[in-house]
Structure formats: structure tokens, C-alpha cells
Amino acid sequence: MWGTEFTSDFRLASGASVYLHTGRGTSTSTHRYWGSGAYIWNNTGDTAYVRNSAGTLIDSCSWGSSGSYTNC
């Protein structure tokens, strides 16, 4: 399993949203960038998991092969 971590000062309030981008960009409070120049997501479907600093699953988002993005 692999992924990216947010900085220790990143906080997401209950009910708030954040956009996760695979590519490069400047992270803000509502848009976070992984900084990868390579493909990350599986074209037939994939799942992103959000865990707290203790590793506890907080949320997840899955999608299939249609479309280039999803909203969860």
C-alpha cells in the first residue's frame, strides 16, 4: 500500500470538502496536490482512503472505469 500524506497542520472540518489532485500544483486549504508526473489511478476503477494520523479509516471514495473524476 502506498500513498501521500498531508502536512501535519492540515485539518479538514466535519462536513468540509477537499479536492485531491494527482498532478502538480500549489496546495491550498481546499485543493491538495500529490505532485506526481506519472499515472496513479487504475483505469478500470480504484479507491482512495482517508486515514487519520493513527491510521484509522475516516472515509473512502471509489469509482469505476467511466469518467476522469468523481465526487464523493
Sequence and secondary structure as in RCSB ss.txt:
>XXXX:A:sequence
MWGTEFTSDFRLASGASVYLHTGRGTSTSTHRYWGSGAYIWNNTGDTAYVRNSAGTLIDSCSWGSSGSYTNC
>XXXX:A:secstr
       TT    TT   EEESS     SSEEE   SS  S TT EEEEEE TT  EEEEEEE SSSS    
